[in-house]
Amino acid sequence: DAKTTQPPSMDCAEGRAANLPCNHSTISGNEYVYWYRQIHSQGPQYIIHGLKNNETNEMASLIITEDRKSSTLILPHATLRDTAVYYCIVRAPPSLGGTASKLTFGTGTRLQVTL
Amino acid sequence: GAVVSQHPSRVICKSGTSVKIECRSLDFQATTMFWYRQFPKQSLMLMATSNEGSKATYEQGVEKDKFLINHASLTLSTLTVTSAHPEDSSFYICSARDIQGYGYTFGSGTRLTVV
């Protein structure tokens, strides 16, 4: 799986948009970009994933550059409950019905949302 | 959505004893489950991949005789920490992949303290 690079920490004021960058310059054609977050002392929570088009769901938006070498996770209106470590993971999707391959976590970005 | 239940959430045991952690997929079948370990202020480290009906695959440096994994059904995997020592104290997290989809769902984690 391609390696990712994320800033170790970021701060964001409550109510403002949080933009979390991720570099994945060695991403290959069939690899997706996944984002998870881990709130303190809990298991990771899936946020969003995408291949090359921008994606949006109820939690966040994912913007992937045209060359796919970097992406940005956007939390449009951050709240204190969004304080967590955010992980960007790049990997090929497991084949439907086939053996699932592992999800490898990097060091992530620790997002602190403040009043 | 898919839910993974992990028990216990916290356990304290004496050095030399064994501890079993259960990971259940509640509303889906999981042919593959993953076990992670996380030390304070560090990222998740994959310990092993558990496949239903076959032997688990352990990551390099993880002792298979110390961390026993059983995946006897499509909804249950267990991790047994045998002859636990204080250095085994950690946060253990399981993850399961829905055989009908592409997502990885995580349990809430087990905080193990060996005294």
Interface residues (C-beta under 8 A of the other chain):
Chain A: Y36 Q38 S41 Q42 G43 P44 Q45 Y46 Y87 P93 P94 L96 G97 T99 A100 K102 L103 T104 F105 G106 T107 G108
Chain B: V4 Q6 T31 T32 F34 Y36 S43 L44 M45 L46 T49 N51 F91 I93 S95 R97 I99 Q100 G101 Y102 G103 Y104 T105 F106 G107 S108 G109 R111
